[in-house]
């Protein structure tokens, strides 16, 4: 069966036949893992997997062969063995010897690549955001369940010992009734300048890089990192660093789904550059039935911290508040006098947690299950839609549609390029 028939034209949930009868790996065998996308977060994926005693990276996949070959050379120097380098991720999914993949592509590829991996019988670690829009996030959840794959979302703070302890305190009522959470992303984001159109560099498969997105003329304003700041490929900082915080906001607040009312405001106030997404953004997500509220804010430049947090979360309760700083530190302050309550500092290993769940085949062992990929990413998408439309939106969490708002509904999905469709039936 050809790759194109299986993963592209099929789009209806065809599974590679040999994988149906694939035997479970023995406990003492190493998981063979491919890293897809090696330029940014992929470097951390390589290092994180190679630190696991029962897993190893055997293949590097990158649409830019210059990047892929450079990463392979560095890998060989560090680990004493040379990984396979491929340019087309479909070759990875065809490879019977690969057990699992990590996905560190640009955002517009995350869901489709993960769905293809599930259809090929591979377990998946997918970077945040797990989706580029709400429709494909739901399809990723369906694919993970249908093919019984362990799909881990790259929200590393879910494996932080300190953060898990902090959420347990919230659940036990240490700060009372937790009614509001606030996510902060105060990152230094300078101007990216203006870049014109130019020829596609040698070694880059720009057709494959574009994948499911609308194809634009090649420009350095997009490739490699700055795609984050354009809607066609990225989701701004609320859909970048912010996914860690939107995820924690929902987790610590104890809400299980999407809000029913969303509003956002912001814009580009600092730089005349090629960024399209807002530099400054404030969003509000209201859960009226639960009487809970999520605030989220992006600031890109000179700013104060909030009780020491610049990237993190603040939870407000009837008896106090909690500050979570980054990925490994929390502090609580109780009562009107802000007396110090429980605090902690400790990290964790999100890759190890994924490997553990692959071995056990139990999704309950996962700290970042596929549902977090859909919900945390979806929350960011809802805020971005409100910002782009410039108005308050009413949303039906059960139907995952806006309430009598066809214009807003058009932002829940996208027009996929032929051959790169996220299928309605996975």
C-alpha positions, 0 to 999 in steps of 0.5 A: 500500500503506498504512502500517498494512498494511506495517509493523503488520499485515503483521509478516511482512516485507513491503517497500514496493514502490517501494523494491525498484527504488530507484536507488543514490544518486550519490556527490555527493548528500546522504543525506536523514535523519530523526531519530526521537525528538528530546528526549534523544539525538536532539539529539546525532543532529541535531548529529552528522548536520548536521556531515557534509558529505554528509548532512543532516537533513530530517525530525524525528519526535517523538510529542510535538509540543511537543518536535518543534516546539521542536527544529525552531525551534532547527534553523531558527535554527541551520541556516537551513532548516526541517525537516519535523516529523511525529508518527508514525514510520510517516509517515517510513517511508512517505516515499520521499525519506528515505534513512536514519533515526536512532532516539533513542526510549525503549528499548522502541521501539528494535528495532521502529522499526529493524525497520520502517525496515529493511523500508522500505528505510532504513538505520538508526542506533539508540541503545543499547540496540539492544533491550529484550529478547533476542528482539527483538535477534535479530530486529533482526539478522535484519531488517538481514541480510534487507533488506541495511541498514546498521544502526549501533548507537550505541556511540560509543566503537567509533569512538574512535581511542584506544579502537580503539588500546587494543583492538588492544593487548589483542589483541596481548597487551600486558597478556598473557592478558586474562582479565577485564574490568570495566565501570563506571557511576558516574553521579550519579543523584539521586532522581526523587521520586514523581509521580502519574497525570495527564492526557496533555498536549496535543500528546503521542500517548501511544498511539504513545509507548507502542507495543509496551509495556504501556500504563500511566496517564500519569505524569511518573515515566515521560515523558520521561526517567524511563522508564529506571528502570522495566522496562516501558520501560527497562533501568536503568543497565546498559541505559543508559550501561552498554551502552557498557561491556558492549560494550567488555567483550566487545570487549576480552575477545575473546568472540564471544557470550553467557556461559553463567552469569550472576549479579547482586545489588543493589537500592534502598538510597538513595531512596524514589522512583518508580524500580523498577530497582536503584540499585546493581547488580553483575553477573557473566558467566562464560565457562567454556570461554574461562576469561574473566569480565566484571564490571559495576557500577552506583553512583549516588551518592557513590563513589570512582573506580577508577584514575581511571575512573568511567564506563569499563572495566578489563581484567586480564591476566597481565602487567598491566592497562588502564584505559579512561576514558570514550570517548577515553582509555586507560592501561596498567600493566605488571607488579607495579610497575605500570610505565606502558605504552602510553596514548592520548587521541583521539576519533572520529565514529560518525556519519561511520563510519555514513555511510561504510558507507551509501555503501560498502554494506559492513558491514565498514566499520562500527564498530558493526554490528547484532550489537553491538546484540544482544550488548551489549544482551543481556548487560545483559538477562541481568544484569537477569534474574538480578537480578529472579529473585534467582538464578544463571542458566545460559544456552545461548548457541547457542540463546539460551535458559536451560537448563531454566528456563521462568521465566527464559525468559519474560523473553527477550521480552514480550507486545506490544500489538496493532499493535506486535508485533516479528514472529517472521518479519521 
